[in-house]
Amino acid sequence: MGEANTVRRTLALSIASILLLGLTSFAQTDRAKFDSVLMKMDAAAANFHSAEANFVWQQYQRVVDETDTQSGTVYYRKNGSDIEMMAEVRQPDRKDVLYKDGKLQVYQPNINQVMEYSTGANRNEIESYLVLGFGGSGQDLVKAFDVTYLGEEQVDSQSTAKLQLIPKSEKVRNNFPKIFLWIDLSRGISVQQKFEQPQGDSRTAKYSDVKIPAKIGNDLFQLKTNKKTQFVSPRG
């Protein structure tokens, strides 16, 4: 009887050791893959000057169980140490979203109106989100977020690494408790992003036909307004 118990204990310890060794091996493999993704992002950020991509933005509202979809083309450019972005929304309605010189402007040609928002003291934070996985480095990512590597996934036939981000800033975490990035393993850039919001809402962005670098003229980062365009700056 005693020998049987000894054999069972020995067998159990052996199985536990094998399982633990396997888990350790998987953890080391994941860590190596995660480090590789961060290095690819660092390399992409170091060489980043401009980018162009088609996008599909989806805003999901859980209360009404509806998804608002917008699509168009987005452009990014580094101008010295500053980041500039122009998003040309073409569907369902035309709208231009320009970020430049620390100011966000939303131009709606159908009503000939520009809404202007100053980022003020939040400029660095706003810019870090503009280039999140799209010209932003891996090292900056781990400084601002608790990052978890979730494995590899296919996104539109592209091999990607899925990362989960938990903002370290409580202020940011109150708006976006959790963020997911899908990083193209060949180029170190994000091809899909999902921002989870409180109450079950979410924002998803998918990018395709990404061109890095892109041929972008200075005139692209200008709103095509006219003398009758109304400029509005919301308070609060």
N, C-alpha and C positions, 0 to 999 in steps of 0.2 A: 504493500500500500504506500509506504514511504517512498519507495523507488518510483512508483507511478506518479506521485505528486512532484517529485524532483524532476522527472522527465517533462511533465506538463509545464512546470515553471520555466525550465530551460528552453522549451519550445516557444513559450509565450515571450520570453525575453529575446529570443532570436528573431521572432517575427516583428516585435516592437523595434528592434535595432535595424532591421531591414527597412521597415516603414520610415523610421526616422532618417535613415541614410538617404532614402528616396526623396523625402520632403526637403532635406537639406540640399540635395542635388538640384531639385526643381527651383528652390529659392535662389541658389547661386546662378542658375541659368537665367532666371527672370531678371536678376540684378544685372547680369552682364548685358542682357538685351536692353534693359532700361537705360543703362549707362551709354550704350551705343546710340540709342534714340536721342539722348541729351547731347551727345557729341555731334550728331548730325544736325540738330537744331542750332548748336553753337556755330558750326561751319556755315550753315545757311544764313544765320544772322550776320556773321562777319563779312559775308560777301553780298549782303542785301543792299540794293540801291533802288530798285523799282519792281513792280509786279502788276500784272493784269489778270483778271479771272472773271468768268461768268459765275453768277451766284443764284441760289434760291434760298430765300429767307422764309422761315415759317414761325409764326407766333401762335402757340396753342393756349387757349383759355379754357381751363377745366370747368368753370362754373356753367358755361353755355355749351361746352364740348364742341368748340369750333376752332378751326385753324385758318388763320389769315396768311396767304402766300404772296410773296413779292419776288420778282426776278429781274435780273439786269446784268450789268457789268460793273466791277469795282476796280479801282486803280489805287496803288500805293506808291509813295515816293519818299525817299529820305532827302531832305533839303538841308544840308549841313547836319546838325544834330537834331533837327526837327522832323516830325513825321507829318505827311500830308496824305489825305485820303479823299477820293471822290467816288461815290457810288451813284451810278445812273440807273435808277429804277425805271423799268419800262413796262412792266405788267404788275397789277392790272391797270394802274394809272401812272402817268409820268411824274417823276419826282427826282430831284437831285439832292444828294446829301454830301456836303463838303465839310471836311475838317482841315483847318489851316490856321496857323498862327494862334493856336490855343482857343479857337472859336469854332463851334459847330453851327452850320447853317443848313436849313432844310428849305429848298425852293420848290414850290408847287406852281408850275406854269399855268394850270387851268384857272387859278384864282390870282395869279401874278403876285404871289406873296412869299416872302422869305422870313422864316422864324429863325432867330439868332439866339444861341446859348453860349455864354462864356463859361469856360471850364474853371477859371480862376485858380484857386489853390489846389484843385483836383486835376490839374493838367497832366502831371506825370502819371497818375493813376489811369486817367482816360486813355492816354497814349499807349500805356502798357496793354490795355485791352484791345486797342485797335490792331496791334501787331501780335496778339496772342496766338502763337503757333504759326504766324505768318510774317516772319521777319524778326520775331522775338527769340532770344537765346534760351537754351535749356537751363543755363545757370540762373538767369533772371526768373525763370519759371519756378525753380525750387526755392528761391528766396521769398516769393510772394505766395506760394501755395504748398500745401502738403500734397505731394504727388504720388499716386499709386499706379503702377504698371498693371494693366488688366489683360495683357496678351495681344495677339495679332488678330486682325479682322480684315475681311475684304470689303472695300467700299468702291463700288462701280469698277470692279475688276482690278483695283489697286491694293497692294499689300500695305496695310497700315498697322501702326501700334496704337492701341487705345489707352489713353491716360485719363485718370480721374483726378480732378483738382478740387481741393477744399481750401478756400481762401483763408489765409492767416489773419487778415484784417476782419475784425468783427463787423465793421461797417459794411464791407463788401459782402461778407457772409450773410448778412441780413437780407441783401437783395438777391444774391446768387449763392445759395447754400452749397451747391455742387455744380461743377462744370466738367464736361467731357471733351477731350480732343482726340481726333484721329489723325495721326501724323504719318504722312507718306514716307515709307521706309527708304525710298530711293533718293528723296530730296530734302527730307527734314522739315517739311512744311505741313501745315494743317490743311486737310481737304474736307474736313467736317468738324463742326463744333456744336455742342448742345449746352445751353445755359438753363439749369433748372432753377425755378423761382418758387417762392412760398405759395402755398395753397394749390400746388400741383400744376401751375402754369410753366411753360418752357419756351425757349427760343432756340431754333435750330438753323444753322447755316451750312450749306453745301456748296463747294467750289469745284469748278471744272474748267478745262481748257486753260490751265494756269500757265502763264508766260513769265519767266524770271530769267534775266531782266526783261523789261518791256520798253518799247519805244514810246515814250510819253512826252508830249510837248507841254510847254508852260501854260498854254491857253486852256489845257484840259482842266486845270485846277482853278478855273474861274467860272462863276455862275453866269449863265446867259440871261441876265436881267435887262430891263429897259428903264426909261425915265419914269414910267408909271408904276414900276414895281414897288410894293409896300413892304417895308422892313419892320418887323415886330420883335421886340425883346420881352419875353414873358418875365414877370416878377416872381420872386420866391423860389 
